[in-house]
Amino acid sequence: MEDFYHPMKYARLTKEQFESLHQEFINFLAAQSITADEWSYLKQNKPEVAEQELDVFSDLVWEGVLGQVRYLEHISPQQMHLFHLNDNGMQLIAVKIIEGDADLTTPEGFEWFRNNLMSDEVEFLTANKSYTEDKLLDKFKLIQQGSVITKGELYRYFERLLMQ
């Protein structure tokens, strides 16, 4: 086993995420010829090496996930940011409640929003943004800031609405 420091690029997976990826982690260790006994030994006697393995695996998982992400949403009480992440850059549809105190994160607030979509109390903005030299890190930063991965239904709905 190589003994080198691998600075983390993304973030370590949570305990729950590791548990759900248990078999993948076993396969990852096996690909490096680390047996279950050796893994136990590392955790017990060389925790820093074990930590590095967890970090490397986490980065690999994040890279796989981020490579597949096409849509992200970030919904706060007064704003909604919907991202379409294509190969060339990010497209954003931003929705903002200008007046009123509707909370988009509640069912009642979202219902108000649906009923007042085309009113002056709701503002839409669209923008395109290029990626930096690291497209995956750009996506990861949006997730770290509170965006969640989606199938893009809301984005496509508003895209159709705004194209009319």
DOMAR-285204 format. One line per field, with one value per residue: residue number from 1; residue in three letters; x negated, y negated, z negated of N, C-alpha, C in turn. Coordinates in steps of 0.05 Angstrom, whole numbers, always signed. Atoms other than C-alpha are relative to their C-alpha. Example, Ala and Ser with C-alpha at 12.3 -4.5 7.8 and 13.67 -1.06 7.14 Angstrom:
# residues 2
n	c(1  2)
res	c(ALA  SER)
nc1	c(-18  +16)
nc2	c(+24  +24)
nc3	c(+0  +1)
cac1	c(-246  -273)
cac2	c(+90  +21)
cac3	c(-156  -143)
cc1	c(-18  +15)
cc2	c(-24  -22)
cc3	c(+0  -14)
# end
This chain:
# residues 164
n	c(1  2  3  4  5  6  7  8  9  10  11  12  13  14  15  16  17  18  19  20  21  22  23  24  25  26  27  28  29  30  31  32  33  34  35  36  37  38  39  40  41  42  43  44  45  46  47  48  49  50  51  52  53  54  55  56  57  58  59  60  61  62  63  64  65  66  67  68  69  70  71  72  73  74  75  76  77  78  79  80  81  82  83  84  85  86  87  88  89  90  91  92  93  94  95  96  97  98  99  100  101  102  103  104  105  106  107  108  109  110  111  112  113  114  115  116  117  118  119  120  121  122  123  124  125  126  127  128  129  130  131  132  133  134  135  136  137  138  139  140  141  142  143  144  145  146  147  148  149  150  151  152  153  154  155  156  157  158  159  160  161  162  163  164)
res	c(MET  GLU  ASP  PHE  TYR  HIS  PRO  MET  LYS  TYR  ALA  ARG  LEU  THR  LYS  GLU  GLN  PHE  GLU  SER  LEU  HIS  GLN  GLU  PHE  ILE  ASN  PHE  LEU  ALA  ALA  GLN  SER  ILE  THR  ALA  ASP  GLU  TRP  SER  TYR  LEU  LYS  GLN  ASN  LYS  PRO  GLU  VAL  ALA  GLU  GLN  GLU  LEU  ASP  VAL  PHE  SER  ASP  LEU  VAL  TRP  GLU  GLY  VAL  LEU  GLY  GLN  VAL  ARG  TYR  LEU  GLU  HIS  ILE  SER  PRO  GLN  GLN  MET  HIS  LEU  PHE  HIS  LEU  ASN  ASP  ASN  GLY  MET  GLN  LEU  ILE  ALA  VAL  LYS  ILE  ILE  GLU  GLY  ASP  ALA  ASP  LEU  THR  THR  PRO  GLU  GLY  PHE  GLU  TRP  PHE  ARG  ASN  ASN  LEU  MET  SER  ASP  GLU  VAL  GLU  PHE  LEU  THR  ALA  ASN  LYS  SER  TYR  THR  GLU  ASP  LYS  LEU  LEU  ASP  LYS  PHE  LYS  LEU  ILE  GLN  GLN  GLY  SER  VAL  ILE  THR  LYS  GLY  GLU  LEU  TYR  ARG  TYR  PHE  GLU  ARG  LEU  LEU  MET  GLN)
nc1	c(-17  +16  -3  +1  -22  -19  -18  -28  -10  -29  -6  -3  -27  -10  -1  -23  +7  +19  -15  -15  +20  +17  +11  +18  +25  +14  +12  +22  +23  +9  +14  +27  +11  -3  -19  -15  +19  +19  -15  -3  +26  +5  -17  +10  +28  +9  -25  +4  -1  -28  -14  +6  -16  -28  -1  +3  -26  -20  +4  -8  -29  -9  +5  -20  -26  +1  +1  -27  -20  -10  -17  +1  -19  +5  -25  +0  -27  -8  +13  +4  +21  -2  +23  +4  +29  +5  +29  +14  -3  -24  -22  -15  -25  -3  -27  +1  -25  +7  -18  -14  +17  -3  +24  +1  +8  -24  -21  -18  +15  +3  -26  -3  +18  -12  -23  +8  +23  +4  -5  +23  +13  +19  +19  +17  +26  +15  +28  +18  +26  +20  +14  +29  +14  -7  -30  -11  +2  -21  -25  +2  -3  -29  -12  +9  -15  -27  -15  -5  -2  -28  -4  -3  -28  -6  +15  -13  -26  +4  +13  -23  -16  +14  +5  -25)
nc2	c(+24  +25  +17  +28  +16  +8  +21  -3  +20  +6  -2  -28  -10  -4  -28  -12  -4  -22  -25  -7  -6  -20  -19  +15  +6  -26  -4  +20  -11  -25  +9  +8  -24  +2  -19  +8  -1  +23  +24  +0  +7  +29  +16  -3  +7  +22  +14  +21  -13  -7  +25  +7  -18  +10  +24  -6  -12  +21  +16  -16  -1  +27  +5  -15  +13  +26  -4  -7  +21  +18  +21  +6  +20  +11  +14  +14  +11  +21  -4  -26  +0  -25  -2  -22  -2  -16  -4  +25  +20  -1  +18  +5  +14  +10  +10  +15  +13  +27  +10  -21  -15  -28  -16  -21  -26  -12  -6  +23  +20  -9  +3  +29  +5  -11  +17  +27  -4  +20  +27  +18  -7  -21  +9  -21  +9  -23  +6  -21  +4  -20  -14  +6  -22  -24  -1  -16  +16  +21  -13  -7  +25  +6  -19  +8  +25  -7  -11  -29  -13  -7  -10  +23  +6  +28  +16  -3  +13  +29  +5  +1  +23  +25  +0  +8)
nc3	c(+0  -1  +24  -10  +10  -21  +10  -9  -19  +5  +29  +7  +2  +27  +9  -14  -28  -1  +4  -24  -21  +13  -19  -17  +15  +1  -27  -2  +16  -14  -24  +10  +14  +29  +9  +23  +23  -2  +6  +29  +11  -6  +17  +27  +4  -18  -6  -20  -26  -4  -6  -28  -18  +1  -15  -29  -8  +0  -24  -23  -1  -7  -29  -16  +3  -12  -29  -10  +8  -22  +11  +29  +10  +26  +7  +26  +4  -20  -26  -11  -21  -15  -18  -20  -3  -24  -4  -5  +20  +17  -5  +25  +1  +27  +6  +24  +9  +5  +21  +14  +17  -6  +5  -20  +11  +13  -20  -3  -15  -28  -12  -6  -22  -24  -7  -6  -17  -20  +11  +4  +25  -5  -20  -11  -11  -12  -5  -8  +12  -9  +22  +3  -13  +14  -2  +22  +24  -2  +8  +28  +16  +1  +19  +27  +7  +7  -23  +0  -26  -8  -28  -17  -8  +4  -19  -26  +1  -2  -26  -19  +6  -8  -29  -14)
cac1	c(+0  -26  -37  -20  +23  +84  +115  +191  +223  +296  +321  +319  +382  +426  +430  +498  +471  +413  +462  +504  +441  +413  +404  +373  +323  +305  +293  +251  +207  +203  +180  +121  +109  +132  +166  +217  +163  +115  +170  +183  +109  +104  +163  +132  +59  +53  +116  +85  +77  +148  +173  +137  +171  +239  +222  +199  +262  +305  +274  +285  +358  +368  +335  +382  +443  +422  +408  +480  +514  +556  +603  +597  +648  +638  +704  +705  +766  +766  +724  +715  +652  +660  +597  +589  +518  +501  +434  +417  +441  +496  +563  +601  +673  +682  +750  +759  +819  +815  +875  +912  +886  +901  +851  +833  +808  +879  +938  +980  +926  +915  +990  +992  +933  +969  +1031  +991  +939  +951  +965  +920  +903  +861  +798  +760  +688  +649  +574  +519  +453  +390  +356  +287  +233  +262  +335  +345  +320  +367  +425  +400  +397  +470  +488  +446  +485  +550  +571  +601  +597  +663  +691  +704  +780  +785  +730  +763  +831  +805  +763  +827  +865  +812  +804  +877)
cac2	c(+0  -69  -115  -184  -241  -253  -321  -316  -350  -345  -321  -256  -215  -210  -147  -133  -143  -96  -44  -48  -41  +16  +65  +11  -6  +68  +71  +7  +38  +104  +66  +42  +113  +94  +152  +147  +167  +114  +62  +80  +75  +6  -21  +4  -11  -62  -105  -160  -111  -86  -158  -171  -110  -137  -204  -175  -132  -192  -233  -176  -171  -247  -248  -194  -230  -299  -273  -251  -313  -352  -392  -425  -465  -512  -534  -585  -620  -678  -651  -592  -578  -524  -501  -462  -437  -418  -403  -475  -513  -527  -556  -588  -605  -647  -661  -714  -736  -811  -827  -787  -739  -673  -619  -575  -520  -508  -476  -538  -585  -542  -542  -618  -620  -575  -620  -684  -660  -713  -771  -830  -799  -746  -761  -715  -720  -675  -672  -631  -620  -585  -533  -547  -499  -448  -434  -380  -426  -481  -432  -409  -481  -491  -428  -452  -518  -480  -458  -389  -342  -335  -306  -377  -378  -448  -475  -447  -473  -544  -539  -523  -578  -631  -610  -628)
cac3	c(+0  +18  -40  -13  -35  +8  -6  -3  +56  +34  -34  -72  -66  -127  -169  -137  -67  -82  -108  -46  -3  -46  +12  +57  +2  -6  +70  +66  +11  +50  +112  +69  +43  -27  -61  -117  -167  -141  -144  -217  -231  -197  -236  -301  -290  -233  -239  -196  -138  -148  -148  -82  -51  -74  -43  +24  +27  +10  +66  +116  +97  +101  +170  +195  +167  +190  +260  +265  +234  +284  +239  +171  +131  +74  +42  -14  -44  +7  +64  +109  +149  +202  +238  +302  +305  +376  +408  +426  +366  +315  +331  +273  +264  +202  +171  +119  +78  +78  +34  -17  -68  -34  -53  +7  -39  -67  -30  -43  -17  +45  +57  +52  +100  +151  +148  +155  +204  +256  +209  +195  +128  +161  +201  +248  +270  +317  +324  +355  +322  +347  +304  +275  +297  +247  +267  +213  +158  +182  +174  +106  +80  +99  +59  +0  +2  -7  +63  +71  +130  +168  +232  +257  +259  +229  +274  +337  +315  +307  +370  +410  +374  +388  +461  +477)
cc1	c(-18  +6  -3  +24  +17  +18  +28  +8  +29  +5  +3  +30  +8  -1  +22  -6  -20  +15  +15  -18  -20  -14  -20  -27  -17  -14  -23  -25  -12  -17  -29  -13  +0  +22  +15  -18  -19  +15  +4  -26  -6  +17  -11  -27  -11  +25  -4  +1  +29  +16  -5  +16  +29  +2  -2  +26  +22  -2  +9  +30  +11  -5  +20  +27  +0  -1  +27  +21  +7  +17  -4  +21  -9  +25  -2  +28  +9  -11  -3  -21  +0  -23  +2  -30  -6  -30  -15  +2  +25  +20  +16  +27  +4  +28  -2  +27  -8  +17  +14  -20  +4  -27  +0  -6  +24  +20  +18  -14  -3  +27  +6  -16  +13  +24  -8  -25  -5  +7  -25  -15  -21  -18  -17  -25  -13  -29  -15  -27  -19  -11  -28  -14  +7  +31  +11  -1  +20  +27  +0  +5  +29  +14  -8  +16  +30  +17  +3  +3  +29  +0  +6  +28  +6  -15  +13  +27  -3  -13  +22  +16  -13  -5  +25  +0)
cc2	c(-25  -16  -29  -15  -9  -22  +4  -22  -8  +2  +30  +7  +3  +29  +15  +5  +23  +27  +8  +8  +22  +19  -14  -6  +26  +5  -19  +10  +24  -8  -9  +23  -3  +19  -11  -1  -24  -26  -3  -9  -30  -17  -1  -13  -23  -16  -21  +11  +8  -25  -9  +18  -9  -25  +5  +12  -21  -17  +15  +1  -27  -5  +14  -14  -27  +1  +5  -23  -18  -24  -2  -21  -10  -18  -11  -13  -20  +3  +29  -2  +28  +1  +23  +0  +17  +1  -26  -21  +4  -20  -2  -13  -7  -11  -14  -11  -28  -12  +23  +16  +30  +15  +24  +28  +14  +6  -24  -22  +8  -2  -29  -7  +10  -18  -28  -1  -24  -28  -16  +6  +21  -9  +24  -12  +25  -9  +24  -6  +23  +14  -12  +24  +27  +1  +15  -16  -23  +12  +6  -24  -8  +18  -8  -24  +6  +10  +30  +9  +7  +11  -23  -7  -30  -18  +1  -14  -30  -8  -2  -26  -26  -2  -10  -29)
cc3	c(+0  -25  +9  -11  +24  -11  +12  +19  -7  -30  -6  -2  -29  -7  +15  +29  +3  -3  +24  +24  -10  +21  +19  -14  -2  +27  +4  -15  +15  +25  -7  -15  -30  -9  -24  -25  +0  -6  -30  -13  +4  -19  -29  -4  +17  +8  +21  +28  +6  +7  +29  +19  +1  +17  +30  +10  +3  +26  +25  +3  +9  +30  +17  -1  +15  +31  +12  -5  +24  -11  -30  -6  -27  -6  -28  -3  +22  +27  +8  +22  +12  +20  +19  +6  +25  +5  +2  -22  -16  +9  -26  +6  -29  -3  -26  -7  -9  -23  -13  -17  +4  -3  +20  -11  -14  +22  +5  +17  +29  +14  +8  +25  +27  +9  +8  +19  +19  -10  -3  -25  +3  +23  +9  +12  +12  +4  +9  -12  +10  -25  -3  +13  -13  -2  -24  -27  -1  -9  -30  -18  -2  -20  -28  -9  -4  +24  -2  +29  +6  +28  +18  +8  -3  +21  +27  +1  +5  +26  +21  -5  +10  +30  +15  +8)
# end
